[in-house]
Amino acid sequence: MARRKLQEKRGLAFGIAVAIVKPTLLATTKQDWTGGEHIPAEGGCVIAANHLSHLDPLTFAHFVYDHGRLPRYLAKAEVFDIPVAGRLVHATGQIPVARLSAGAASAFAAAVEAVSAGNLVIVYPEGTITRDPDLWPMVGKTGAARIALATGCPVIPVAQWGVQELLAPYAKKVNLLPRKTMTMRAGPPVDLSAYDGRSLTPEVLRAATSDIMDAITAELEMVRQEKAPAVRFDPKAAGVREIGNPHEQAERERRRKRGHR
């Protein structure tokens, strides 16, 4: 596991975050990281990863930071409203996304600006924690592809696994013992050359997004030593809400049905 020293100036906010988060993760988790050499040592790029838990932005940031880069996320706007933590998130240059709203366009512009300035931007193409029953990557949204095709930057696919054992999707209790292994596997840049010079039509963006999700899924198959479903889970087709806790939705529906009896 080859790690790199940070070359970027991290600033006070990142320094505070690292001083809190890194020792905590080293004390409570184990790391199984491969493919870190695919993360560019410098220059703008997009890291596209699957999303398993509310904790994986921290465990994933650990992986990126220890490979010499400062992580900047496209993060849901609600995080920026959390007292104290929200100010830290803002100060470290994270990018707010107003999900399912017209405000997402400003997040795209900010991400393009960040990548063009030589920063590494992390995108969860699924847009939320996976709803797939077996935690495979879902159908992706087009943000990562749009940023990459607009800037010409590489997209590095990364699969993560194990953090869901530390904090299950939408759970509130962290399961520290025994210590969990955070597995990260990065792959080579996704080949998006087929879309060079083409207009960013919905069809092009969907095709490029599918290529990115295929690459993430292929890395996760190697991590899990299993084959992913042939058809990727689609929340819209399954009638599952796109954001928020899907278990709460199911519980409300059960209560509604009981009330009509």
Secondary structure, 3 states (H helix, E strand, C coil): CCCECCCCCCHHHHHHHHHHHHHHHHHHEEEEEECHHHCCCCCCEEEEECCCCCCHHHHHHHHHHCECCCEEEEEEHHHHHCCCHHHHHHHCCCEEECCCCCCHHHHHHHHHHHHHCCCEEEECCCCCCCCCCCCCCCCCCCHHHHHHHHHCCCEEEEEEECHHHHCCCCCCCCCCCCCEEEEEEECCCCCCHHHCCCCCCHHHHHHHHHHHHHHHHHHHHHHHCCCCCCCCCCHHHHCCCCCCCHHHHHHHHHHHHHHCC
